[in-house]
Each structure stands twice: as structure tokens, then as C-alpha cells.
Amino acid sequence: MAAPSARRVALAALKTWRKKNEFADAIIARSVAETALASVDRAFALELFYGVLRNRSLLDFWISELRRAQVDTDLRDILRLGLYQVFIARTQEHAAVYETVALGPKTQRAVVNGILRSAIRRREELEQLVRGQSLDVRFSHPNVLRER
């Protein structure tokens, strides 16, 4: 298995959050505690995990714009991490793409690479498309709260 990295920890925590009925705080706290990450990497793992959770609707909108074919849930988590880094966290594009592609299984690395590079090329178009969407997409605001 690859050495622990902030991105790997965040991805594992996202998968656990999706599959188990536990609080996000407990999941990420346990995930970070189980690895020997430096404090800066722990902070980055937390940022990635919570950032993806906060922006899921927006990230999923971008994924649906970038890939018309069905995206399985594990691949979707990887793409969410990559898109979050590129569009929201403003991580250096080459680093975000390289490190995110490395998270995927070898059979899906070309797909991850292609989607993230396409997102970078289409950045302005994708950001413009979001402006025309409802609040639940633009700000990942839950429909229940939006309706209230």
C-alpha cells in the first residue's frame, strides 16, 4: 500500500463517510489519528475532507458536465477531491492533477487525468455554468433549508 498522504487520508475518510452511518468529525478524527502525518498534512487532509463534504452538490454538478457516462461512487470521490483542489482550494493545477490521478486504481487513472485536465481547460465555462444554477448547486445548500 502507498505511504499515507493527506489526499489518501481524505479519500479514505470520504469513502468511510459514504458507507457508514457515523459523524464526519469522528471519521476524520480517527483517520488522521491512525496515520503519521505531519501537522501541515493533517490540516490539508481536514481541509480536503470537509471541503468536499461542504461542496458536494457543486462538485457533482461539475462532474456531470465533464462526463456524461455513469461515474461509479469510488471514482466520483476521487474526482470530487481533484475538482475541489483545482476550483475551490486553488491548489497548483499540476500538483492537484498528478496527486489525484495517483489516488485512482491503474485502470481508471487515464479517466481521472482526462476529466481533471478537461476541467482545467474549461474552467471559465464551468464557472459560468454554475452562475445560472440554483442555490442548492451553486452553494451546495440543502434543498430543505433553501425551501424553508
DSSP file (Angstrom, degrees, kcal/mol; ACC not computed):
  #  RESIDUE AA STRUCTURE BP1 BP2  ACC     N-H-->O    O-->H-N    N-H-->O    O-->H-N    TCO  KAPPA ALPHA  PHI   PSI    X-CA   Y-CA   Z-CA
    1    1 A M              0   0    0      0, 0.0     0, 0.0     0, 0.0     0, 0.0   0.000 360.0 360.0 360.0 147.7    0.0    0.0    0.0
    2    2 A A        -     0   0    0      1,-0.1     3,-0.1     3,-0.0     0, 0.0  -0.258 360.0 -89.8 -68.6 155.8    1.2    3.5   -0.7
    3    3 A A        -     0   0    0      1,-0.1    -1,-0.1     5,-0.0     5,-0.1  -0.315  55.1 -91.8 -62.4 147.9    2.5    5.8    2.0
    4    4 A P        +     0   0    0      0, 0.0     2,-0.3     0, 0.0    -1,-0.1  -0.376  51.4 174.9 -65.2 138.1   -0.1    7.8    3.8
    5    5 A S     >  -     0   0    0     -3,-0.1     4,-2.6    -2,-0.1     5,-0.2  -0.911  45.4-106.5-134.9 164.4   -0.7   11.2    2.3
    6    6 A A  H  > S+     0   0    0     -2,-0.3     4,-2.4     1,-0.2     5,-0.2   0.902 121.7  49.8 -58.3 -41.7   -3.2   13.9    3.1
    7    7 A R  H  > S+     0   0    0      2,-0.2     4,-2.5     1,-0.2    -1,-0.2   0.902 110.8  48.8 -66.4 -41.1   -5.1   13.2   -0.1
    8    8 A R  H  > S+     0   0    0      2,-0.2     4,-2.6     1,-0.2    -2,-0.2   0.907 112.0  48.9 -64.3 -42.0   -5.2    9.4    0.7
    9    9 A V  H  X S+     0   0    0     -4,-2.6     4,-2.3     2,-0.2    -2,-0.2   0.927 112.7  47.9 -63.2 -44.9   -6.4   10.0    4.2
   10   10 A A  H  X S+     0   0    0     -4,-2.4     4,-2.3    -5,-0.2    -2,-0.2   0.911 112.4  49.2 -63.1 -42.5   -9.1   12.4    3.0
   11   11 A L  H  X S+     0   0    0     -4,-2.5     4,-2.3     2,-0.2    -2,-0.2   0.925 111.4  48.5 -63.8 -44.9  -10.2    9.9    0.3
   12   12 A A  H  X S+     0   0    0     -4,-2.6     4,-2.2     1,-0.2    -1,-0.2   0.899 111.9  50.1 -62.4 -39.8  -10.4    7.0    2.8
   13   13 A A  H  X S+     0   0    0     -4,-2.3     4,-2.7     2,-0.2    -1,-0.2   0.887 109.0  51.9 -66.5 -38.5  -12.4    9.2    5.2
   14   14 A L  H  X S+     0   0    0     -4,-2.3     4,-2.2     2,-0.2    -2,-0.2   0.911 110.0  48.7 -63.1 -42.0  -14.8   10.2    2.4
   15   15 A K  H  X S+     0   0    0     -4,-2.3     4,-1.8     2,-0.2    -2,-0.2   0.914 112.5  48.1 -63.8 -42.4  -15.4    6.5    1.5
   16   16 A T  H  X S+     0   0    0     -4,-2.2     4,-2.5     1,-0.2    -2,-0.2   0.919 110.8  51.3 -63.3 -43.6  -16.0    5.7    5.1
   17   17 A W  H  < S+     0   0    0     -4,-2.7     5,-0.3     1,-0.2    -1,-0.2   0.888 111.3  48.5 -60.4 -40.0  -18.4    8.6    5.5
   18   18 A R  H  < S+     0   0    0     -4,-2.2    -1,-0.2     1,-0.2    -2,-0.2   0.852 119.0  37.8 -69.3 -34.6  -20.3    7.4    2.4
   19   19 A K  H  < S+     0   0    0     -4,-1.8     2,-0.3    -5,-0.2    -2,-0.2   0.735 112.3  55.0 -93.4 -24.6  -20.6    3.8    3.6
   20   20 A K  S  < S-     0   0    0     -4,-2.5     2,-1.2    -5,-0.2     0, 0.0  -0.753  76.4-123.7-115.2 158.6  -21.1    4.1    7.4
   21   21 A N        +     0   0    0     -2,-0.3     2,-0.3     2,-0.0    -4,-0.1  -0.606  68.2 121.2 -97.5  71.8  -23.6    5.9    9.5
   22   22 A E        -     0   0    0     -2,-1.2     2,-0.2    -5,-0.3    -2,-0.1  -0.899  69.1 -92.3-131.6 159.1  -21.2    8.0   11.5
   23   23 A F     >  -     0   0    0     -2,-0.3     4,-2.0     1,-0.1     3,-0.2  -0.468  31.1-128.2 -69.8 141.9  -20.5   11.6   12.2
   24   24 A A  H  > S+     0   0    0      1,-0.2     4,-2.6     2,-0.2     5,-0.3   0.880 107.7  57.8 -58.6 -39.8  -18.0   13.2    9.8
   25   25 A D  H  > S+     0   0    0      1,-0.2     4,-2.1     2,-0.2    -1,-0.2   0.910 107.5  46.5 -58.8 -43.4  -16.0   14.6   12.8
   26   26 A A  H  > S+     0   0    0     -3,-0.2     4,-2.2     2,-0.2    -1,-0.2   0.894 112.4  50.8 -67.2 -39.4  -15.5   11.1   14.2
   27   27 A I  H  X S+     0   0    0     -4,-2.0     4,-2.5     2,-0.2    -2,-0.2   0.954 114.5  40.6 -64.5 -51.0  -14.5    9.7   10.9
   28   28 A I  H  X S+     0   0    0     -4,-2.6     4,-2.5     2,-0.2     5,-0.3   0.871 113.7  54.1 -70.5 -34.7  -11.8   12.2   10.0
   29   29 A A  H  X S+     0   0    0     -4,-2.1     4,-2.2    -5,-0.3    -1,-0.2   0.934 112.6  43.8 -62.5 -44.7  -10.5   12.4   13.6
   30   30 A R  H  X S+     0   0    0     -4,-2.2     4,-1.7    -5,-0.2    -2,-0.2   0.914 113.5  51.5 -65.7 -43.0  -10.0    8.6   13.6
   31   31 A S  H  < S+     0   0    0     -4,-2.5     4,-0.3     1,-0.2    -2,-0.2   0.905 113.2  43.8 -62.1 -42.7   -8.5    8.6   10.1
   32   32 A V  H >< S+     0   0    0     -4,-2.5     3,-1.2     1,-0.2     5,-0.4   0.887 111.8  53.6 -70.3 -38.9   -6.0   11.4   11.0
   33   33 A A  H 3< S+     0   0    0     -4,-2.2    -1,-0.2    -5,-0.3    -2,-0.2   0.817 103.5  57.5 -65.9 -29.6   -5.1    9.7   14.3
   34   34 A E  T 3< S+     0   0    0     -4,-1.7     2,-0.3    -5,-0.1    -1,-0.2   0.537 102.5  64.7 -80.5  -6.0   -4.3    6.4   12.6
   35   35 A T  S <  S-     0   0    0     -3,-1.2     2,-0.7    -4,-0.3   -30,-0.0  -0.780  79.8-126.7-117.3 161.9   -1.7    7.9   10.3
   36   36 A A        +     0   0    0     -2,-0.3     2,-0.3     6,-0.0    -3,-0.1  -0.492  50.9 155.1-103.4  61.1    1.7    9.5   10.9
   37   37 A L        -     0   0    0     -2,-0.7   -32,-0.1    -5,-0.4    -2,-0.0  -0.619  46.3-112.4 -88.3 147.5    1.0   12.7    9.0
   38   38 A A     >  -     0   0    0     -2,-0.3     4,-2.5     1,-0.1     3,-0.3  -0.340  37.5-103.5 -67.1 160.3    2.9   16.0    9.7
   39   39 A S  H  > S+     0   0    0      1,-0.2     4,-2.2     2,-0.2     5,-0.2   0.859 122.5  52.4 -59.5 -37.0    0.7   18.7   11.2
   40   40 A V  H  > S+     0   0    0      1,-0.2     4,-1.8     2,-0.2    -1,-0.2   0.880 111.0  47.6 -66.9 -36.4    0.5   20.6    7.9
   41   41 A D  H  > S+     0   0    0     -3,-0.3     4,-2.5     2,-0.2    -2,-0.2   0.861 109.1  53.6 -72.0 -36.2   -0.6   17.4    6.1
   42   42 A R  H  X S+     0   0    0     -4,-2.5     4,-2.3     2,-0.2    -2,-0.2   0.928 109.4  48.9 -61.3 -43.7   -3.2   16.7    8.8
   43   43 A A  H  X S+     0   0    0     -4,-2.2     4,-2.4     1,-0.2    -2,-0.2   0.895 111.2  49.8 -63.2 -39.8   -4.6   20.2    8.2
   44   44 A F  H  X S+     0   0    0     -4,-1.8     4,-2.6     2,-0.2    -1,-0.2   0.896 109.0  51.9 -66.4 -40.0   -4.7   19.6    4.5
   45   45 A A  H  X S+     0   0    0     -4,-2.5     4,-2.6     2,-0.2    -2,-0.2   0.915 111.0  48.1 -61.7 -43.2   -6.5   16.3    4.9
   46   46 A L  H  X S+     0   0    0     -4,-2.3     4,-2.7     2,-0.2     5,-0.4   0.923 111.3  50.4 -62.0 -44.9   -9.1   18.1    7.1
   47   47 A E  H  X S+     0   0    0     -4,-2.4     4,-2.3     1,-0.2     5,-0.2   0.921 113.1  45.7 -60.1 -45.5   -9.5   20.8    4.5
   48   48 A L  H  X S+     0   0    0     -4,-2.6     4,-2.4     2,-0.2     5,-0.2   0.941 115.0  46.8 -64.2 -47.5  -10.0   18.3    1.7
   49   49 A F  H  X S+     0   0    0     -4,-2.6     4,-2.1     1,-0.2    -2,-0.2   0.965 119.7  37.0 -60.9 -55.7  -12.4   16.2    3.6
   50   50 A Y  H  X S+     0   0    0     -4,-2.7     4,-2.7     1,-0.2    -1,-0.2   0.869 115.2  56.0 -68.2 -35.1  -14.6   19.0    4.9
   51   51 A G  H  X S+     0   0    0     -4,-2.3     4,-1.4    -5,-0.4    -1,-0.2   0.906 108.7  46.5 -63.5 -42.0  -14.3   21.0    1.7
   52   52 A V  H  < S+     0   0    0     -4,-2.4    -1,-0.2    -5,-0.2    -2,-0.2   0.921 113.6  48.8 -66.3 -43.0  -15.6   18.1   -0.4
   53   53 A L  H >< S+     0   0    0     -4,-2.1     3,-0.9    -5,-0.2    -2,-0.2   0.911 111.9  49.1 -63.2 -41.3  -18.5   17.5    2.0
   54   54 A R  H 3< S+     0   0    0     -4,-2.7    -1,-0.2     1,-0.2    -2,-0.2   0.795 120.7  35.8 -66.6 -28.1  -19.4   21.2    2.0
   55   55 A N  T 3X S+     0   0    0     -4,-1.4     4,-2.8    -5,-0.2     5,-0.3   0.041  76.1 124.0-116.8  24.7  -19.3   21.4   -1.8
   56   56 A R  H <> S+     0   0    0     -3,-0.9     4,-2.8     1,-0.2     5,-0.2   0.896  75.4  48.6 -56.9 -46.7  -20.7   18.0   -2.9
   57   57 A S  H  > S+     0   0    0     -4,-0.2     4,-2.0     1,-0.2    -1,-0.2   0.919 114.3  46.2 -62.8 -42.9  -23.6   19.3   -5.0
   58   58 A L  H  > S+     0   0    0      2,-0.2     4,-2.1     1,-0.2    -2,-0.2   0.934 114.2  47.4 -64.1 -47.0  -21.3   21.8   -6.8
   59   59 A L  H  X S+     0   0    0     -4,-2.8     4,-2.3     1,-0.2    -2,-0.2   0.893 111.8  50.6 -63.0 -40.4  -18.6   19.2   -7.4
   60   60 A D  H  X S+     0   0    0     -4,-2.8     4,-2.4    -5,-0.3    -1,-0.2   0.851 107.1  54.9 -66.9 -33.9  -21.2   16.7   -8.6
   61   61 A F  H  X S+     0   0    0     -4,-2.0     4,-1.6    -5,-0.2    -2,-0.2   0.943 109.6  46.6 -61.6 -47.1  -22.6   19.3  -11.0
   62   62 A W  H  X S+     0   0    0     -4,-2.1     4,-1.9     1,-0.2    -2,-0.2   0.905 110.5  52.8 -62.9 -40.9  -19.1   19.8  -12.5
   63   63 A I  H  X S+     0   0    0     -4,-2.3     4,-2.1     1,-0.2    -1,-0.2   0.923 108.1  50.8 -60.2 -43.3  -18.6   16.1  -12.7
   64   64 A S  H  < S+     0   0    0     -4,-2.4    -1,-0.2     1,-0.2    -2,-0.2   0.817 111.0  49.3 -66.5 -28.8  -21.9   15.7  -14.6
   65   65 A E  H  < S+     0   0    0     -4,-1.6    -1,-0.2     1,-0.2    -2,-0.2   0.810 115.0  44.1 -75.4 -30.2  -20.8   18.4  -17.0
   66   66 A L  H  < S+     0   0    0     -4,-1.9     2,-0.4     1,-0.3    -2,-0.2   0.727 122.2  31.0 -89.0 -23.8  -17.4   16.9  -17.6
   67   67 A R     <  -     0   0    0     -4,-2.1    -1,-0.3    -5,-0.2     4,-0.1  -0.925  52.9-175.1-142.4 113.7  -18.5   13.2  -18.0
   68   68 A R        +     0   0    0     -2,-0.4    -1,-0.1    -3,-0.2     3,-0.1   0.789  65.8  85.9 -76.0 -29.3  -21.8   12.2  -19.5
   69   69 A A  S    S-     0   0    0      1,-0.1    -2,-0.1     0, 0.0     2,-0.0  -0.256  98.5 -79.8 -70.1 160.7  -21.2    8.5  -18.8
   70   70 A Q        -     0   0    0      1,-0.1     2,-0.5     0, 0.0    -1,-0.1  -0.345  42.6-151.1 -60.4 137.7  -22.1    6.9  -15.4
   71   71 A V        -     0   0    0     -3,-0.1    -1,-0.1    -4,-0.1    -7,-0.0  -0.965  13.6-132.0-115.4 120.2  -19.4    7.6  -12.8
   72   72 A D     >  -     0   0    0     -2,-0.5     4,-2.4     1,-0.1     5,-0.2  -0.253  26.5-107.4 -69.4 163.1  -19.1    4.9  -10.1
   73   73 A T  H  > S+     0   0    0      1,-0.2     4,-1.9     2,-0.2     5,-0.1   0.841 116.3  50.0 -65.4 -36.7  -19.0    6.1   -6.4
   74   74 A D  H  > S+     0   0    0      2,-0.2     4,-1.6     1,-0.2    -1,-0.2   0.923 113.4  46.3 -67.8 -42.3  -15.3    5.5   -5.8
   75   75 A L  H  > S+     0   0    0      1,-0.2     4,-2.6     2,-0.2    -2,-0.2   0.884 109.2  56.4 -64.6 -38.1  -14.3    7.3   -9.0
   76   76 A R  H  X S+     0   0    0     -4,-2.4     4,-2.6     1,-0.2    -1,-0.2   0.895 104.5  52.1 -61.3 -41.0  -16.7   10.1   -8.0
   77   77 A D  H  X S+     0   0    0     -4,-1.9     4,-2.1     2,-0.2    -1,-0.2   0.909 110.6  48.0 -61.7 -41.8  -14.9   10.6   -4.7
   78   78 A I  H  X S+     0   0    0     -4,-1.6     4,-2.3     2,-0.2    -2,-0.2   0.930 112.9  47.7 -64.6 -45.3  -11.6   10.9   -6.4
   79   79 A L  H  X S+     0   0    0     -4,-2.6     4,-3.0     1,-0.2     5,-0.3   0.883 108.4  55.0 -64.6 -38.3  -12.9   13.4   -8.9
   80   80 A R  H  X S+     0   0    0     -4,-2.6     4,-2.5     2,-0.2    -1,-0.2   0.933 108.8  48.7 -58.8 -45.4  -14.5   15.4   -6.1
   81   81 A L  H  X S+     0   0    0     -4,-2.1     4,-2.0     2,-0.2    -2,-0.2   0.932 114.0  45.7 -59.6 -46.5  -11.1   15.6   -4.4
   82   82 A G  H  X S+     0   0    0     -4,-2.3     4,-2.2     1,-0.2    -2,-0.2   0.927 114.7  45.9 -64.9 -45.8   -9.4   16.7   -7.6
   83   83 A L  H  X>S+     0   0    0     -4,-3.0     4,-2.9     1,-0.2     5,-0.6   0.874 110.3  54.7 -66.9 -36.7  -12.0   19.3   -8.6
   84   84 A Y  I  X>S+     0   0    0     -4,-2.5     5,-2.9    -5,-0.3     4,-1.6   0.933 110.3  46.8 -60.2 -44.9  -12.1   20.7   -5.1
   85   85 A Q  I  <5S+     0   0    0     -4,-2.0     6,-2.8    -5,-0.2     5,-0.3   0.917 118.1  41.2 -63.1 -43.5   -8.4   21.2   -5.2
   86   86 A V  I  <5S+     0   0    0     -4,-2.2    -2,-0.2     4,-0.2    -1,-0.2   0.942 127.8  25.4 -72.6 -48.7   -8.4   22.8   -8.6
   87   87 A F  I  <5S+     0   0    0     -4,-2.9    -3,-0.2    -5,-0.2    -2,-0.2   0.844 134.2  20.3 -90.5 -35.4  -11.5   25.1   -8.4
   88   88 A I  I  <<S+     0   0    0     -4,-1.6    -3,-0.2    -5,-0.6    -4,-0.1   0.870 127.6  38.6-106.6 -48.9  -12.1   25.8   -4.7
   89   89 A A  S   <S-     0   0    0     -5,-2.9    -4,-0.2    -6,-0.1    -3,-0.2   0.669  92.6-139.8 -78.2 -15.6   -8.8   25.3   -2.8
   90   90 A R        +     0   0    0     -6,-0.5    -4,-0.2    -5,-0.3    -5,-0.1   0.857  34.7 174.0  56.8  39.1   -6.8   26.7   -5.7
   91   91 A T        -     0   0    0     -6,-2.8    -1,-0.2    -7,-0.1    -2,-0.0  -0.422  50.6 -78.4 -66.8 150.2   -4.1   24.1   -5.3
   92   92 A Q     >  -     0   0    0      1,-0.1     4,-2.7    -2,-0.1     5,-0.2  -0.317  45.2-131.4 -52.1 130.1   -1.5   24.3   -8.1
   93   93 A E  H  > S+     0   0    0      1,-0.2     4,-2.7     2,-0.2     5,-0.3   0.895 102.4  49.8 -57.7 -47.0   -3.1   22.6  -11.0
   94   94 A H  H  > S+     0   0    0      1,-0.2     4,-2.4     2,-0.2    -1,-0.2   0.890 114.2  45.9 -62.9 -38.1   -0.2   20.3  -11.9
   95   95 A A  H  > S+     0   0    0      2,-0.2     4,-2.5    -3,-0.2     5,-0.3   0.919 112.7  49.8 -69.4 -43.9    0.1   19.1   -8.3
   96   96 A A  H  X S+     0   0    0     -4,-2.7     4,-2.0     2,-0.2     5,-0.2   0.928 115.6  43.0 -61.4 -45.1   -3.7   18.6   -7.9
   97   97 A V  H  X S+     0   0    0     -4,-2.7     4,-2.8    -5,-0.2     5,-0.2   0.958 116.0  46.9 -66.8 -50.6   -3.9   16.6  -11.1
   98   98 A Y  H  X S+     0   0    0     -4,-2.4     4,-1.7    -5,-0.3    -2,-0.2   0.937 117.1  42.1 -58.1 -50.1   -0.8   14.5  -10.5
   99   99 A E  H  X S+     0   0    0     -4,-2.5     4,-0.6    -5,-0.2    -1,-0.2   0.854 115.6  49.3 -69.5 -35.0   -1.6   13.6   -6.9
  100  100 A T  H >X S+     0   0    0     -4,-2.0     3,-1.0    -5,-0.3     4,-0.7   0.909 108.8  52.3 -71.4 -41.2   -5.3   13.0   -7.6
  101  101 A V  H >< S+     0   0    0     -4,-2.8     3,-1.1     1,-0.3    -2,-0.2   0.892 104.2  58.3 -59.4 -39.1   -4.6   10.7  -10.5
  102  102 A A  H 3< S+     0   0    0     -4,-1.7    -1,-0.3     1,-0.2    -2,-0.2   0.717  97.4  62.5 -64.7 -20.7   -2.2    8.7   -8.3
  103  103 A L  H << S+     0   0    0     -3,-1.0    -1,-0.2    -4,-0.6    -2,-0.2   0.775  91.3  82.9 -73.9 -26.4   -5.1    8.0   -5.9
  104  104 A G  S << S-     0   0    0     -3,-1.1     5,-0.1    -4,-0.7     2,-0.0  -0.329  92.0 -95.6 -80.6 158.8   -7.1    6.1   -8.5
  105  105 A P    >>  -     0   0    0      0, 0.0     3,-2.1     0, 0.0     4,-0.8  -0.386  42.2-107.7 -65.2 152.9   -6.7    2.5   -9.5
  106  106 A K  G >4 S+     0   0    0      1,-0.3     3,-0.5     2,-0.2     4,-0.4   0.811 118.4  59.3 -54.6 -32.9   -4.4    2.0  -12.5
  107  107 A T  G 34 S+     0   0    0      1,-0.2    -1,-0.3     2,-0.1     4,-0.2   0.703 113.2  37.2 -71.1 -18.2   -7.4    1.1  -14.7
  108  108 A Q  G <> S+     0   0    0     -3,-2.1     4,-2.4     2,-0.1    -1,-0.2   0.401  86.4  96.0-113.5   1.3   -9.1    4.5  -14.0
  109  109 A R  H <X S+     0   0    0     -4,-0.8     4,-2.7    -3,-0.5     5,-0.2   0.876  84.1  52.6 -63.0 -37.9   -6.1    6.8  -13.9
  110  110 A A  H  > S+     0   0    0     -4,-0.4     4,-2.5     2,-0.2    -1,-0.2   0.884 110.0  49.3 -65.4 -37.0   -6.5    7.9  -17.6
  111  111 A V  H  > S+     0   0    0      2,-0.2     4,-2.5     1,-0.2     5,-0.2   0.934 112.5  46.7 -66.5 -46.3  -10.1    8.8  -16.9
  112  112 A V  H  X S+     0   0    0     -4,-2.4     4,-2.5     1,-0.2     5,-0.3   0.934 114.0  48.6 -60.6 -46.8   -9.3   10.8  -13.9
  113  113 A N  H  X S+     0   0    0     -4,-2.7     4,-2.5     1,-0.2     5,-0.2   0.928 112.6  47.8 -59.1 -47.8   -6.5   12.6  -15.7
  114  114 A G  H  X S+     0   0    0     -4,-2.5     4,-2.1     1,-0.2    -1,-0.2   0.905 113.1  47.1 -62.5 -43.3   -8.7   13.3  -18.7
  115  115 A I  H  X S+     0   0    0     -4,-2.5     4,-2.2     2,-0.2    -1,-0.2   0.922 114.4  46.1 -67.3 -44.0  -11.5   14.7  -16.7
  116  116 A L  H  X S+     0   0    0     -4,-2.5     4,-2.0    -5,-0.2    -2,-0.2   0.905 113.8  48.1 -67.6 -40.0   -9.3   16.9  -14.5
  117  117 A R  H  X S+     0   0    0     -4,-2.5     4,-2.2    -5,-0.3    -1,-0.2   0.886 111.7  50.9 -67.4 -36.6   -7.4   18.3  -17.5
  118  118 A S  H  X S+     0   0    0     -4,-2.1     4,-2.3    -5,-0.2    -2,-0.2   0.899 108.1  53.1 -63.9 -40.6  -10.6   18.9  -19.3
  119  119 A A  H  < S+     0   0    0     -4,-2.2    -2,-0.2     2,-0.2     7,-0.2   0.901 108.8  49.2 -61.1 -41.4  -11.9   20.8  -16.2
  120  120 A I  H >< S+     0   0    0     -4,-2.0     3,-1.1     1,-0.2     4,-0.2   0.921 112.5  47.1 -65.4 -43.4   -8.8   23.0  -16.2
  121  121 A R  H 3< S+     0   0    0     -4,-2.2     3,-0.3     1,-0.2    -2,-0.2   0.867 119.0  41.0 -63.9 -35.8   -9.2   23.8  -19.9
  122  122 A R  T 3X S+     0   0    0     -4,-2.3     4,-2.9     1,-0.2     5,-0.3   0.152  78.5 123.4 -99.2  18.0  -12.9   24.5  -19.4
  123  123 A R  H <> S+     0   0    0     -3,-1.1     4,-2.6     1,-0.2     5,-0.2   0.888  75.4  44.6 -47.7 -54.3  -12.6   26.4  -16.1
  124  124 A E  H  > S+     0   0    0     -3,-0.3     4,-2.1    -4,-0.2    -1,-0.2   0.910 114.8  48.9 -61.6 -43.3  -14.2   29.6  -17.2
  125  125 A E  H  > S+     0   0    0      2,-0.2     4,-2.4     1,-0.2    -1,-0.2   0.923 112.9  47.2 -62.2 -45.5  -17.1   27.8  -19.0
  126  126 A L  H  X S+     0   0    0     -4,-2.9     4,-1.6     1,-0.2    -2,-0.2   0.898 112.3  49.1 -65.5 -40.9  -17.7   25.6  -15.9
  127  127 A E  H  X S+     0   0    0     -4,-2.6     4,-1.1    -5,-0.3    -1,-0.2   0.869 111.6  50.3 -66.4 -35.1  -17.7   28.5  -13.5
  128  128 A Q  H  X S+     0   0    0     -4,-2.1     4,-0.7    -5,-0.2     3,-0.3   0.900 106.7  54.6 -68.3 -41.0  -20.1   30.4  -15.8
  129  129 A L  H >< S+     0   0    0     -4,-2.4     3,-0.9     1,-0.2    -1,-0.2   0.868 103.8  56.3 -59.5 -37.2  -22.5   27.4  -16.0
  130  130 A V  H >< S+     0   0    0     -4,-1.6     3,-2.1     1,-0.2    -1,-0.2   0.858  94.9  66.0 -65.4 -35.2  -22.6   27.4  -12.2
  131  131 A R  H 3< S+     0   0    0     -4,-1.1    -1,-0.2    -3,-0.3    -2,-0.2   0.783 100.5  51.1 -59.6 -26.2  -23.8   31.0  -12.0
  132  132 A G  T << S+     0   0    0     -3,-0.9    -1,-0.3    -4,-0.7    -2,-0.2   0.415  94.6  96.1 -90.9   2.5  -27.0   30.0  -13.7
  133  133 A Q  S <  S-     0   0    0     -3,-2.1    -3,-0.0    -4,-0.2     0, 0.0  -0.439  81.2 -94.5 -91.4 165.1  -27.8   27.2  -11.3
  134  134 A S    >>  -     0   0    0     -2,-0.1     4,-2.7     1,-0.1     3,-1.2  -0.192  42.1 -98.4 -71.4 168.6  -30.0   27.2   -8.2
  135  135 A L  H 3> S+     0   0    0      1,-0.3     4,-2.4     2,-0.2     6,-1.2   0.832 120.2  63.5 -59.2 -34.5  -28.6   27.8   -4.7
  136  136 A D  H 34 S+     0   0    0      4,-0.2    -1,-0.3     1,-0.2   -79,-0.1   0.802 113.8  34.0 -64.8 -25.6  -28.5   24.1   -3.9
  137  137 A V  H <4 S+     0   0    0     -3,-1.2     3,-0.4     3,-0.2    -2,-0.2   0.893 118.9  48.6 -90.1 -51.1  -25.9   23.7   -6.7
  138  138 A R  H  < S+     0   0    0     -4,-2.7    -3,-0.2     1,-0.2    -2,-0.2   0.888 132.6  16.3 -58.2 -42.8  -24.0   26.9   -6.5
  139  139 A F  S  < S-     0   0    0     -4,-2.4    -1,-0.2    -5,-0.2    -3,-0.2   0.251 100.4-118.6-116.2  11.4  -23.5   26.9   -2.8
  140  140 A S        +     0   0    0     -3,-0.4    -4,-0.2    -5,-0.2    -3,-0.2   0.891  54.5 168.9  49.3  42.9  -24.3   23.2   -2.1
  141  141 A H        -     0   0    0     -6,-1.2    -1,-0.2   -86,-0.1    -2,-0.1  -0.744  39.9-109.6 -87.7 125.7  -27.1   24.4    0.1
  142  142 A P     >  -     0   0    0      0, 0.0     4,-2.3     0, 0.0     3,-0.4  -0.255  18.9-129.0 -58.2 139.5  -29.5   21.7    1.1
  143  143 A N  H  > S+     0   0    0      1,-0.2     4,-3.0     2,-0.2     5,-0.3   0.849 106.5  60.8 -57.3 -36.5  -32.9   21.9   -0.5
  144  144 A V  H  > S+     0   0    0      1,-0.2     4,-1.6     2,-0.2    -1,-0.2   0.923 110.0  40.3 -59.5 -44.7  -34.7   21.6    2.8
  145  145 A L  H  4 S+     0   0    0     -3,-0.4    -1,-0.2     2,-0.2    -2,-0.2   0.870 113.7  54.1 -71.5 -37.0  -33.0   24.8    4.0
  146  146 A R  H  < S+     0   0    0     -4,-2.3    -2,-0.2     1,-0.2    -1,-0.2   0.921 110.3  46.5 -63.5 -43.4  -33.4   26.5    0.7
  147  147 A E  H  <        0   0    0     -4,-3.0    -1,-0.2     1,-0.3    -2,-0.2   0.854 360.0 360.0 -67.1 -35.2  -37.2   25.8    0.7
  148  148 A R     <        0   0    0     -4,-1.6    -1,-0.3    -5,-0.3    -2,-0.2   0.483 360.0 360.0 -66.5 360.0  -37.5   27.0    4.3
